[in-house]
Amino acid sequence: MAYDASYEWAQPPRWRRWFARLFALLALAAAGVGVYAIARDASVNAPPKPATLQPQVQAVAASTTALARRLVALHPHSHTDRALAALREAQADRRSAAVALATADQRGRVADGESLDNALAAHRAYLTAVAKALRHPGHADARALRAAATRDKAAWNALPDPAGIPDAIRGYGHVEALVARHHG
């Protein structure tokens, strides 16, 4: 039978067999090193990167800029409807950013979380002062409005990237003129 034939005449030389064995041993060692590297990388517990709330800050910046445009266009004898609409939008964006900050804070670290919380609180105080002046100009305090705006600018300037919000906090002088008209 043909399959019982001996192939001794086709045996490779001894040095080739040792070379093949050495190569197989090296391949096995390389596979072991690869498995070790994968296991080591999988077991490293690096702290997660802090969350950033830059999209929410951008939304607050956009609505604050829109509010500033409405406040600049405000005259002592004009209606405050458009300014109040822009104010409601700015308040909603601020609330949204505050909720996102609280949610991200519960999940883990937030980049500049304390500074952002302070800035949002100062912004809430500023928007509240503007709302009071627009809704009830006879009962508003112009100095409190200016002080709230100054605190708000300082709080946003404490952030590494305030997205232009300190520059957008303007137009409150027109609201002060509206308050002064009602105070006589």
C-alpha positions as protocol buffer text, in pm:
chain_id: "A"
residue {
  index: 1
  type: MET
  ca { x: 0 y: 0 z: 0 }
}
residue {
  index: 2
  type: ALA
  ca { x: 108 y: 347 z: -78 }
}
residue {
  index: 3
  type: TYR
  ca { x: 31 y: 502 z: 258 }
}
residue {
  index: 4
  type: ASP
  ca { x: 252 y: 259 z: 445 }
}
residue {
  index: 5
  type: ALA
  ca { x: 553 y: 381 z: 258 }
}
residue {
  index: 6
  type: SER
  ca { x: 834 y: 526 z: 463 }
}
residue {
  index: 7
  type: TYR
  ca { x: 933 y: 886 z: 415 }
}
residue {
  index: 8
  type: GLU
  ca { x: 1267 y: 872 z: 581 }
}
residue {
  index: 9
  type: TRP
  ca { x: 1425 y: 1003 z: 267 }
}
residue {
  index: 10
  type: ALA
  ca { x: 1213 y: 1326 z: 310 }
}
residue {
  index: 11
  type: GLN
  ca { x: 1319 y: 1399 z: 671 }
}
residue {
  index: 12
  type: PRO
  ca { x: 1446 y: 1758 z: 713 }
}
residue {
  index: 13
  type: PRO
  ca { x: 1792 y: 1807 z: 850 }
}
residue {
  index: 14
  type: ARG
  ca { x: 1831 y: 1821 z: 1227 }
}
residue {
  index: 15
  type: TRP
  ca { x: 1910 y: 2195 z: 1238 }
}
residue {
  index: 16
  type: ARG
  ca { x: 1577 y: 2276 z: 1063 }
}
residue {
  index: 17
  type: ARG
  ca { x: 1384 y: 2075 z: 1319 }
}
residue {
  index: 18
  type: TRP
  ca { x: 1553 y: 2263 z: 1606 }
}
residue {
  index: 19
  type: PHE
  ca { x: 1489 y: 2592 z: 1432 }
}
residue {
  index: 20
  type: ALA
  ca { x: 1118 y: 2506 z: 1395 }
}
residue {
  index: 21
  type: ARG
  ca { x: 1099 y: 2408 z: 1762 }
}
residue {
  index: 22
  type: LEU
  ca { x: 1268 y: 2731 z: 1868 }
}
residue {
  index: 23
  type: PHE
  ca { x: 1032 y: 2932 z: 1646 }
}
residue {
  index: 24
  type: ALA
  ca { x: 727 y: 2758 z: 1798 }
}
residue {
  index: 25
  type: LEU
  ca { x: 859 y: 2830 z: 2148 }
}
residue {
  index: 26
  type: LEU
  ca { x: 906 y: 3200 z: 2060 }
}
residue {
  index: 27
  type: ALA
  ca { x: 553 y: 3221 z: 1918 }
}
residue {
  index: 28
  type: LEU
  ca { x: 415 y: 3068 z: 2237 }
}
residue {
  index: 29
  type: ALA
  ca { x: 612 y: 3317 z: 2449 }
}
residue {
  index: 30
  type: ALA
  ca { x: 485 y: 3610 z: 2238 }
}
residue {
  index: 31
  type: ALA
  ca { x: 126 y: 3490 z: 2280 }
}
residue {
  index: 32
  type: GLY
  ca { x: 182 y: 3471 z: 2658 }
}
residue {
  index: 33
  type: VAL
  ca { x: 320 y: 3825 z: 2666 }
}
residue {
  index: 34
  type: GLY
  ca { x: 19 y: 3947 z: 2466 }
}
residue {
  index: 35
  type: VAL
  ca { x: -227 y: 3784 z: 2705 }
}
residue {
  index: 36
  type: TYR
  ca { x: -38 y: 3936 z: 3000 }
}
residue {
  index: 37
  type: ALA
  ca { x: -49 y: 4287 z: 2846 }
}
residue {
  index: 38
  type: ILE
  ca { x: -422 y: 4260 z: 2776 }
}
residue {
  index: 39
  type: ALA
  ca { x: -493 y: 4140 z: 3130 }
}
residue {
  index: 40
  type: ARG
  ca { x: -277 y: 4416 z: 3282 }
}
residue {
  index: 41
  type: ASP
  ca { x: -450 y: 4691 z: 3078 }
}
residue {
  index: 42
  type: ALA
  ca { x: -791 y: 4556 z: 3166 }
}
residue {
  index: 43
  type: SER
  ca { x: -718 y: 4555 z: 3538 }
}
residue {
  index: 44
  type: VAL
  ca { x: -584 y: 4912 z: 3563 }
}
residue {
  index: 45
  type: ASN
  ca { x: -837 y: 5128 z: 3746 }
}
residue {
  index: 46
  type: ALA
  ca { x: -764 y: 5479 z: 3623 }
}
residue {
  index: 47
  type: PRO
  ca { x: -992 y: 5747 z: 3761 }
}
residue {
  index: 48
  type: PRO
  ca { x: -1253 y: 5854 z: 3508 }
}
residue {
  index: 49
  type: LYS
  ca { x: -1212 y: 6188 z: 3340 }
}
residue {
  index: 50
  type: PRO
  ca { x: -1420 y: 6460 z: 3502 }
}
residue {
  index: 51
  type: ALA
  ca { x: -1741 y: 6541 z: 3321 }
}
residue {
  index: 52
  type: THR
  ca { x: -1763 y: 6872 z: 3143 }
}
residue {
  index: 53
  type: LEU
  ca { x: -2083 y: 7069 z: 3108 }
}
residue {
  index: 54
  type: GLN
  ca { x: -1963 y: 7292 z: 2827 }
}
residue {
  index: 55
  type: PRO
  ca { x: -2277 y: 7238 z: 2608 }
}
residue {
  index: 56
  type: GLN
  ca { x: -2498 y: 7361 z: 2891 }
}
residue {
  index: 57
  type: VAL
  ca { x: -2267 y: 7657 z: 2953 }
}
residue {
  index: 58
  type: GLN
  ca { x: -2285 y: 7738 z: 2581 }
}
residue {
  index: 59
  type: ALA
  ca { x: -2667 y: 7736 z: 2601 }
}
residue {
  index: 60
  type: VAL
  ca { x: -2658 y: 7970 z: 2903 }
}
residue {
  index: 61
  type: ALA
  ca { x: -2421 y: 8197 z: 2710 }
}
residue {
  index: 62
  type: ALA
  ca { x: -2651 y: 8208 z: 2407 }
}
residue {
  index: 63
  type: SER
  ca { x: -2962 y: 8289 z: 2609 }
}
residue {
  index: 64
  type: THR
  ca { x: -2774 y: 8548 z: 2817 }
}
residue {
  index: 65
  type: THR
  ca { x: -2654 y: 8715 z: 2498 }
}
residue {
  index: 66
  type: ALA
  ca { x: -3012 y: 8722 z: 2367 }
}
residue {
  index: 67
  type: LEU
  ca { x: -3128 y: 8873 z: 2696 }
}
residue {
  index: 68
  type: ALA
  ca { x: -2854 y: 9137 z: 2680 }
}
residue {
  index: 69
  type: ARG
  ca { x: -2966 y: 9235 z: 2327 }
}
residue {
  index: 70
  type: ARG
  ca { x: -3323 y: 9275 z: 2454 }
}
residue {
  index: 71
  type: LEU
  ca { x: -3209 y: 9477 z: 2755 }
}
residue {
  index: 72
  type: VAL
  ca { x: -2997 y: 9707 z: 2539 }
}
residue {
  index: 73
  type: ALA
  ca { x: -3297 y: 9769 z: 2314 }
}
residue {
  index: 74
  type: LEU
  ca { x: -3508 y: 9858 z: 2619 }
}
residue {
  index: 75
  type: HIS
  ca { x: -3604 y: 10225 z: 2660 }
}
residue {
  index: 76
  type: PRO
  ca { x: -3768 y: 10387 z: 2965 }
}
residue {
  index: 77
  type: HIS
  ca { x: -4107 y: 10409 z: 2789 }
}
residue {
  index: 78
  type: SER
  ca { x: -4097 y: 10077 z: 2602 }
}
residue {
  index: 79
  type: HIS
  ca { x: -4275 y: 9752 z: 2674 }
}
residue {
  index: 80
  type: THR
  ca { x: -4084 y: 9480 z: 2852 }
}
residue {
  index: 81
  type: ASP
  ca { x: -4259 y: 9183 z: 2686 }
}
residue {
  index: 82
  type: ARG
  ca { x: -3968 y: 9083 z: 2462 }
}
residue {
  index: 83
  type: ALA
  ca { x: -3715 y: 9129 z: 2740 }
}
residue {
  index: 84
  type: LEU
  ca { x: -3929 y: 8914 z: 2970 }
}
residue {
  index: 85
  type: ALA
  ca { x: -3948 y: 8641 z: 2704 }
}
residue {
  index: 86
  type: ALA
  ca { x: -3568 y: 8645 z: 2669 }
}
residue {
  index: 87
  type: LEU
  ca { x: -3541 y: 8644 z: 3048 }
}
residue {
  index: 88
  type: ARG
  ca { x: -3761 y: 8331 z: 3076 }
}
residue {
  index: 89
  type: GLU
  ca { x: -3541 y: 8157 z: 2819 }
}
residue {
  index: 90
  type: ALA
  ca { x: -3226 y: 8252 z: 3010 }
}
residue {
  index: 91
  type: GLN
  ca { x: -3380 y: 8127 z: 3335 }
}
residue {
  index: 92
  type: ALA
  ca { x: -3478 y: 7797 z: 3171 }
}
residue {
  index: 93
  type: ASP
  ca { x: -3125 y: 7747 z: 3033 }
}
residue {
  index: 94
  type: ARG
  ca { x: -2976 y: 7825 z: 3374 }
}
residue {
  index: 95
  type: ARG
  ca { x: -3210 y: 7573 z: 3540 }
}
residue {
  index: 96
  type: SER
  ca { x: -3119 y: 7314 z: 3278 }
}
residue {
  index: 97
  type: ALA
  ca { x: -2748 y: 7366 z: 3344 }
}
residue {
  index: 98
  type: ALA
  ca { x: -2806 y: 7345 z: 3721 }
}
residue {
  index: 99
  type: VAL
  ca { x: -2994 y: 7015 z: 3682 }
}
residue {
  index: 100
  type: ALA
  ca { x: -2720 y: 6878 z: 3454 }
}
residue {
  index: 101
  type: LEU
  ca { x: -2459 y: 6981 z: 3712 }
}
residue {
  index: 102
  type: ALA
  ca { x: -2650 y: 6812 z: 3995 }
}
residue {
  index: 103
  type: THR
  ca { x: -2695 y: 6494 z: 3789 }
}
residue {
  index: 104
  type: ALA
  ca { x: -2329 y: 6484 z: 3685 }
}
residue {
  index: 105
  type: ASP
  ca { x: -2223 y: 6555 z: 4044 }
}
residue {
  index: 106
  type: GLN
  ca { x: -2416 y: 6250 z: 4165 }
}
residue {
  index: 107
  type: ARG
  ca { x: -2246 y: 6027 z: 3908 }
}
residue {
  index: 108
  type: GLY
  ca { x: -1893 y: 6141 z: 3983 }
}
residue {
  index: 109
  type: ARG
  ca { x: -1653 y: 6425 z: 3950 }
}
residue {
  index: 110
  type: VAL
  ca { x: -1734 y: 6732 z: 3745 }
}
residue {
  index: 111
  type: ALA
  ca { x: -1461 y: 6955 z: 3606 }
}
residue {
  index: 112
  type: ASP
  ca { x: -1471 y: 7282 z: 3805 }
}
residue {
  index: 113
  type: GLY
  ca { x: -1799 y: 7174 z: 3964 }
}
residue {
  index: 114
  type: GLU
  ca { x: -1781 y: 7409 z: 4261 }
}
residue {
  index: 115
  type: SER
  ca { x: -1691 y: 7712 z: 4048 }
}
residue {
  index: 116
  type: LEU
  ca { x: -1968 y: 7626 z: 3802 }
}
residue {
  index: 117
  type: ASP
  ca { x: -2217 y: 7587 z: 4089 }
}
residue {
  index: 118
  type: ASN
  ca { x: -2115 y: 7929 z: 4224 }
}
residue {
  index: 119
  type: ALA
  ca { x: -2146 y: 8085 z: 3878 }
}
residue {
  index: 120
  type: LEU
  ca { x: -2493 y: 7937 z: 3826 }
}
residue {
  index: 121
  type: ALA
  ca { x: -2604 y: 8062 z: 4169 }
}
residue {
  index: 122
  type: ALA
  ca { x: -2474 y: 8411 z: 4093 }
}
residue {
  index: 123
  type: HIS
  ca { x: -2646 y: 8398 z: 3754 }
}
residue {
  index: 124
  type: ARG
  ca { x: -2971 y: 8300 z: 3923 }
}
residue {
  index: 125
  type: ALA
  ca { x: -2940 y: 8602 z: 4154 }
}
residue {
  index: 126
  type: TYR
  ca { x: -2870 y: 8830 z: 3858 }
}
residue {
  index: 127
  type: LEU
  ca { x: -3165 y: 8695 z: 3656 }
}
residue {
  index: 128
  type: THR
  ca { x: -3389 y: 8729 z: 3961 }
}
residue {
  index: 129
  type: ALA
  ca { x: -3286 y: 9093 z: 4003 }
}
residue {
  index: 130
  type: VAL
  ca { x: -3351 y: 9161 z: 3632 }
}
residue {
  index: 131
  type: ALA
  ca { x: -3689 y: 8986 z: 3655 }
}
residue {
  index: 132
  type: LYS
  ca { x: -3791 y: 9192 z: 3955 }
}
residue {
  index: 133
  type: ALA
  ca { x: -3686 y: 9514 z: 3782 }
}
residue {
  index: 134
  type: LEU
  ca { x: -3870 y: 9426 z: 3461 }
}
residue {
  index: 135
  type: ARG
  ca { x: -4189 y: 9303 z: 3627 }
}
residue {
  index: 136
  type: HIS
  ca { x: -4212 y: 9562 z: 3906 }
}
residue {
  index: 137
  type: PRO
  ca { x: -3984 y: 9854 z: 3825 }
}
residue {
  index: 138
  type: GLY
  ca { x: -4131 y: 10064 z: 4106 }
}
residue {
  index: 139
  type: HIS
  ca { x: -4021 y: 9813 z: 4371 }
}
residue {
  index: 140
  type: ALA
  ca { x: -3677 y: 9724 z: 4233 }
}
residue {
  index: 141
  type: ASP
  ca { x: -3343 y: 9847 z: 4362 }
}
residue {
  index: 142
  type: ALA
  ca { x: -3106 y: 9967 z: 4090 }
}
residue {
  index: 143
  type: ARG
  ca { x: -2798 y: 9926 z: 4311 }
}
residue {
  index: 144
  type: ALA
  ca { x: -2890 y: 9564 z: 4387 }
}
residue {
  index: 145
  type: LEU
  ca { x: -2916 y: 9497 z: 4013 }
}
residue {
  index: 146
  type: ARG
  ca { x: -2571 y: 9644 z: 3946 }
}
residue {
  index: 147
  type: ALA
  ca { x: -2424 y: 9449 z: 4242 }
}
residue {
  index: 148
  type: ALA
  ca { x: -2582 y: 9124 z: 4121 }
}
residue {
  index: 149
  type: ALA
  ca { x: -2440 y: 9183 z: 3772 }
}
residue {
  index: 150
  type: THR
  ca { x: -2093 y: 9248 z: 3914 }
}
residue {
  index: 151
  type: ARG
  ca { x: -2104 y: 8931 z: 4128 }
}
residue {
  index: 152
  type: ASP
  ca { x: -2229 y: 8731 z: 3828 }
}
residue {
  index: 153
  type: LYS
  ca { x: -1945 y: 8851 z: 3606 }
}
residue {
  index: 154
  type: ALA
  ca { x: -1688 y: 8772 z: 3874 }
}
residue {
  index: 155
  type: ALA
  ca { x: -1829 y: 8421 z: 3927 }
}
residue {
  index: 156
  type: TRP
  ca { x: -1821 y: 8338 z: 3557 }
}
residue {
  index: 157
  type: ASN
  ca { x: -1469 y: 8482 z: 3522 }
}
residue {
  index: 158
  type: ALA
  ca { x: -1354 y: 8229 z: 3785 }
}
residue {
  index: 159
  type: LEU
  ca { x: -1421 y: 7947 z: 3537 }
}
residue {
  index: 160
  type: PRO
  ca { x: -1149 y: 7841 z: 3291 }
}
residue {
  index: 161
  type: ASP
  ca { x: -1389 y: 7866 z: 2994 }
}
residue {
  index: 162
  type: PRO
  ca { x: -1689 y: 8088 z: 3070 }
}
residue {
  index: 163
  type: ALA
  ca { x: -1801 y: 8081 z: 2703 }
}
residue {
  index: 164
  type: GLY
  ca { x: -1828 y: 8458 z: 2682 }
}
residue {
  index: 165
  type: ILE
  ca { x: -2092 y: 8491 z: 2953 }
}
residue {
  index: 166
  type: PRO
  ca { x: -1915 y: 8774 z: 3142 }
}
residue {
  index: 167
  type: ASP
  ca { x: -1921 y: 8982 z: 2823 }
}
residue {
  index: 168
  type: ALA
  ca { x: -2289 y: 8895 z: 2768 }
}
residue {
  index: 169
  type: ILE
  ca { x: -2392 y: 9031 z: 3107 }
}
residue {
  index: 170
  type: ARG
  ca { x: -2473 y: 9382 z: 2991 }
}
residue {
  index: 171
  type: GLY
  ca { x: -2775 y: 9597 z: 2931 }
}
residue {
  index: 172
  type: TYR
  ca { x: -2866 y: 9620 z: 3296 }
}
residue {
  index: 173
  type: GLY
  ca { x: -2800 y: 9997 z: 3276 }
}
residue {
  index: 174
  type: HIS
  ca { x: -3111 y: 10025 z: 3060 }
}
residue {
  index: 175
  type: VAL
  ca { x: -3306 y: 9836 z: 3325 }
}
residue {
  index: 176
  type: GLU
  ca { x: -3166 y: 10075 z: 3586 }
}
residue {
  index: 177
  type: ALA
  ca { x: -3299 y: 10366 z: 3376 }
}
residue {
  index: 178
  type: LEU
  ca { x: -3640 y: 10197 z: 3372 }
}
residue {
  index: 179
  type: VAL
  ca { x: -3628 y: 10162 z: 3751 }
}
residue {
  index: 180
  type: ALA
  ca { x: -3514 y: 10523 z: 3792 }
}
residue {
  index: 181
  type: ARG
  ca { x: -3806 y: 10643 z: 3576 }
}
residue {
  index: 182
  type: HIS
  ca { x: -4051 y: 10467 z: 3807 }
}
residue {
  index: 183
  type: HIS
  ca { x: -3882 y: 10593 z: 4121 }
}
residue {
  index: 184
  type: GLY
  ca { x: -3911 y: 10949 z: 4001 }
}
